[in-house]
Amino acid sequence: MGRAVRYLVLGWLSLVMAEAYGQSDTAFVQRRDWLPGQREMFPDWLLETPSEGRFIAVSDPGLKPEVARGQARLRAAFLCGLRRGTKVGVVCDYFNNSRRHYEYELNADKLVTMLRVEVAVADSGWLAGREWENRYGEYAVEVLPRPGGGDGRPGGKVVGELMVVSSGGYRERNEIRCEWTGEWNCPGRIRSSRYTLKGNISSPLIETRINDTLLRIPREGYWYAAGDCPGAEPATEGYPLNHGLWCAQMEALLYALAGHAWPQVQAKTLDEGMEAAGCSSGLRREVVRAGVTVRAGCWRVKDNRLEVEWTIGDL
């Protein structure tokens, strides 16, 4: 088979595969260029002291403007659903192990927190306010409650599978997994989406899929100027912004949910403990099923880290 024929066959197979498994990545992604180390300035309204119900939704970087705007609006509907109320299931497993090595007692503990969050998304009940697009292709949308709350027609749902693993001992390690899967009934270019953030917190792996298409988006090198709400306390800690605004926002939400003091907890000791040759271990599990409201408050940015005031209340 000649070279030209082989190229034709490969091209035809690529078209068939794209038709079978979804659109090409280039249907959503647009190349962006910026100077290394150049810091993005936030508009004043994005860092305003939030009023009741106001929050910010942000798209992934590197998308085409119309795609980024649609993604930000769908994420706004998701955040509005969190504010209205959501079901949360939590399982916390506490592992502990201690052993004696000569005159030293060595302890190793592990805390595994797993959460499942289901959010019903309405296609009304909220209004998009001011909008902003930056040099990285991120699109931010201000979301405000609609007077009267809207008719609450179902627009889809978002399911979150979240996990935080904290390991103590000689080498402390923290790993995370944050996966949000959304399906939308409302008309538009985006029918479904999946956002996955996983791995070590210092160097996470991030994937975004739109309509089952994996997007090849640059995942590092984003820098933002410092800023916070007027009159608020300066930022003291936060989550790295070098992977983008939505990544840091979701890390903050993950840890807010994982660290929340749940009022009703079912505790169970799965292992009464084992002791042998100076070694002991045990396992304790806590289970929570609750309905909560989740609302994002003030943003603070310092040293390219984002701090978000998430407020979690009983439904």
C-alpha positions in Angstrom: 0.0 0.0 0.0 1.4 3.4 -1.0 2.2 6.1 1.5 -0.6 8.4 0.2 -3.2 5.6 0.5 -2.1 4.8 4.1 -2.5 8.5 5.0 -6.0 8.5 3.4 -6.9 5.4 5.4 -5.6 6.8 8.7 -7.5 10.0 8.0 -10.7 8.2 7.4 -10.3 6.1 10.5 -9.7 9.3 12.6 -13.0 10.7 11.3 -14.8 7.5 12.1 -13.4 7.3 15.6 -14.3 11.0 16.2 -17.8 10.3 15.1 -18.1 7.3 17.3 -16.6 8.6 20.4 -17.3 12.3 20.4 -16.1 15.6 19.1 -12.5 16.5 18.6 -10.7 18.3 21.3 -10.4 21.3 19.0 -14.1 21.8 19.1 -13.7 23.2 22.6 -10.1 24.2 23.2 -8.4 27.4 21.9 -4.6 28.1 22.1 -3.7 30.9 24.5 -0.4 32.7 24.8 0.9 34.8 27.7 4.2 36.0 29.1 5.6 33.6 31.8 5.1 34.9 35.3 2.7 37.6 34.2 0.0 38.0 36.9 -3.7 38.3 36.1 -5.5 41.2 37.8 -8.9 40.5 39.2 -11.7 42.9 38.5 -12.9 44.8 41.6 -16.4 43.2 41.6 -14.9 39.7 41.9 -13.4 40.5 45.2 -16.3 42.5 46.6 -17.7 41.5 50.0 -20.4 38.9 49.0 -24.0 39.7 49.6 -26.5 37.0 50.6 -26.5 34.3 47.9 -23.9 35.8 45.7 -21.1 33.6 44.5 -18.6 33.2 41.6 -18.4 30.3 39.1 -15.3 29.9 36.8 -14.6 27.9 33.7 -11.5 25.9 32.9 -8.7 27.8 31.2 -7.8 27.3 27.6 -11.4 27.0 26.2 -13.0 28.9 23.3 -14.9 31.9 24.6 -18.4 30.5 23.9 -17.5 27.2 25.4 -16.0 28.8 28.5 -19.0 31.0 29.0 -21.4 28.0 28.8 -19.3 25.9 31.2 -19.1 28.8 33.7 -22.9 29.2 33.6 -23.5 25.4 34.1 -21.1 25.5 37.0 -23.1 28.5 38.3 -26.2 26.4 38.2 -24.3 23.7 40.2 -23.2 26.2 42.9 -26.8 27.5 43.0 -28.0 23.9 43.7 -25.4 23.6 46.5 -26.8 26.7 48.1 -30.4 25.5 47.8 -29.5 22.2 49.5 -27.9 18.9 48.7 -27.7 15.4 50.1 -24.3 14.3 51.5 -23.1 10.9 52.5 -19.8 10.6 54.4 -17.7 7.7 55.6 -14.6 8.3 57.7 -12.2 5.5 58.5 -9.6 6.0 61.2 -6.7 3.5 61.0 -4.1 3.4 63.8 -1.0 1.3 64.2 1.7 1.4 66.8 4.8 -0.7 67.3 7.8 -0.6 69.5 11.3 -0.6 67.9 13.9 -1.0 70.7 13.2 1.9 73.0 11.2 3.9 70.5 7.4 3.7 70.0 6.4 4.3 66.4 2.9 5.4 65.5 1.3 5.5 62.1 -2.2 6.9 61.6 -4.4 7.2 58.5 -7.7 9.1 58.0 -9.7 8.3 54.9 -12.7 10.5 54.3 -15.0 9.6 51.5 -18.0 11.8 50.5 -20.8 11.5 47.9 -22.7 14.6 47.0 -25.8 14.8 44.9 -26.9 18.2 43.6 -30.2 18.8 41.7 -29.6 21.5 39.2 -32.5 23.8 38.2 -32.6 25.8 34.9 -33.9 28.9 36.7 -33.9 30.4 40.1 -30.6 32.3 39.6 -29.4 35.2 37.5 -26.0 35.8 35.9 -24.5 39.1 36.8 -21.2 40.5 35.8 -18.8 38.4 33.7 -15.0 38.5 33.1 -12.6 36.7 30.8 -8.9 36.6 31.5 -5.8 36.0 29.3 -5.8 32.3 30.3 -9.3 31.8 28.8 -11.0 31.4 32.1 -14.5 32.9 32.2 -15.9 34.0 35.6 -19.6 34.6 36.1 -21.2 36.4 39.1 -24.4 34.5 40.2 -27.3 36.2 42.1 -30.5 34.7 43.4 -33.6 35.4 41.2 -36.4 37.3 43.0 -39.0 34.8 43.9 -36.6 31.8 43.4 -37.8 30.9 39.9 -40.0 27.9 39.1 -37.4 25.3 40.0 -37.7 23.3 36.8 -35.2 20.5 36.7 -32.2 21.2 34.5 -30.0 18.2 35.4 -27.9 16.9 38.2 -24.3 16.9 39.4 -22.8 14.0 41.4 -19.6 14.4 43.4 -17.3 11.5 44.5 -14.8 13.0 46.9 -12.0 11.6 49.0 -9.2 12.9 51.3 -6.5 10.6 52.6 -4.3 11.9 55.4 -1.4 9.7 56.5 0.7 10.6 59.6 3.9 9.1 60.9 7.5 9.5 59.7 6.5 10.7 56.2 3.2 12.5 56.2 1.2 12.3 53.0 -2.0 13.7 51.8 -3.9 12.5 48.7 -7.2 13.7 47.3 -9.8 12.7 44.7 -12.5 15.1 43.6 -14.7 14.1 40.7 -17.8 16.0 39.7 -20.0 14.5 36.9 -22.8 16.6 35.5 -25.7 15.9 33.1 -27.7 18.7 31.7 -31.3 18.6 30.4 -31.3 22.2 29.2 -30.5 23.0 25.6 -26.9 23.9 24.8 -23.6 22.8 23.4 -22.5 21.1 26.6 -24.7 18.0 27.4 -22.5 16.4 30.0 -19.2 17.2 31.8 -16.7 15.6 34.1 -14.0 17.3 36.2 -11.5 15.1 38.0 -8.8 16.3 40.4 -6.7 13.6 42.1 -3.4 12.6 43.4 -0.9 14.2 45.7 -2.0 17.7 46.8 1.3 19.2 45.7 1.1 17.9 42.1 -2.4 16.8 41.3 -3.6 15.2 38.1 -6.5 17.1 36.5 -8.9 16.0 33.7 -11.8 17.7 32.1 -14.3 16.0 29.8 -17.1 17.7 27.8 -19.5 15.4 26.1 -17.1 12.5 26.7 -14.3 14.4 24.9 -11.1 14.6 27.0 -9.7 18.2 26.8 -6.0 18.8 26.4 -5.7 21.9 28.5 -2.4 23.3 29.9 -2.6 22.6 33.6 0.1 24.9 35.2 1.6 28.3 34.9 -1.3 30.5 36.0 -0.5 33.5 38.2 -2.8 36.0 39.9 -2.2 39.2 41.7 -3.0 39.4 45.4 -6.4 40.7 46.6 -9.2 40.2 49.0 -12.6 41.5 50.1 -12.5 45.1 51.4 -12.4 45.1 55.2 -11.8 41.3 55.3 -8.9 39.7 57.2 -5.9 39.2 54.9 -5.4 35.7 53.4 -3.4 33.4 55.7 -3.4 30.2 53.8 -5.2 28.7 50.8 -4.9 26.4 47.8 -2.4 26.8 44.9 -3.7 28.8 41.9 -1.0 27.7 39.4 -3.5 25.0 38.1 -6.3 27.6 37.6 -9.1 29.2 39.6 -11.7 26.3 39.5 -9.1 23.8 40.7 -8.3 25.9 43.8 -12.0 26.6 44.3 -12.8 22.9 44.3 -9.9 22.0 46.6 -11.3 24.5 49.1 -14.7 23.0 48.8 -13.4 19.5 49.2 -11.6 20.3 52.4 -14.5 22.3 53.7 -16.8 19.3 53.3 -14.3 16.8 54.6 -13.5 18.9 57.7 -17.0 19.9 58.6 -18.2 19.0 62.1 -21.3 16.9 61.3 -23.9 17.0 64.2 -25.1 13.4 63.9 -22.5 10.7 63.4 -22.9 6.9 63.6 -19.7 5.4 64.9 -18.7 1.8 64.7 -15.5 0.0 65.8 -14.7 -2.5 63.0 -11.7 -4.0 64.7 -11.4 -4.0 68.5 -7.6 -4.0 68.1 -4.8 -6.5 67.6 -1.8 -6.8 69.8 1.1 -9.0 69.1 4.9 -8.7 69.7 4.7 -5.1 70.7 2.4 -4.1 67.8 -1.2 -2.9 68.0 -3.7 -1.7 65.4 -7.3 -0.7 65.2 -10.0 0.6 62.8 -12.9 2.9 63.6 -15.6 4.1 61.1 -17.9 7.0 61.3 -20.9 7.4 58.9 -23.0 10.5 58.2 -26.0 11.0 56.0 -27.2 14.6 56.0 -28.8 17.4 54.0 -26.9 20.6 53.9 -26.7 24.0 52.2 -23.3 25.1 50.9 -22.4 28.7 50.1 -19.2 30.3 49.0 -18.2 33.6 50.6 -15.3 36.0 50.4 -12.3 35.3 48.1 -8.7 36.1 49.3 -5.6 35.7 47.2 -2.0 35.9 48.4 1.2 34.4 47.1 -0.8 32.8 44.2 -3.0 30.9 46.7 -6.8 31.1 46.9 -8.7 31.1 50.2 -12.5 30.7 50.0 -14.9 31.1 52.9 -17.3 28.1 52.4 -20.2 28.1 54.8 -22.0 24.8 55.4 -25.4 24.8 57.2 -28.1 22.3 58.0 -30.9 21.9 55.4 
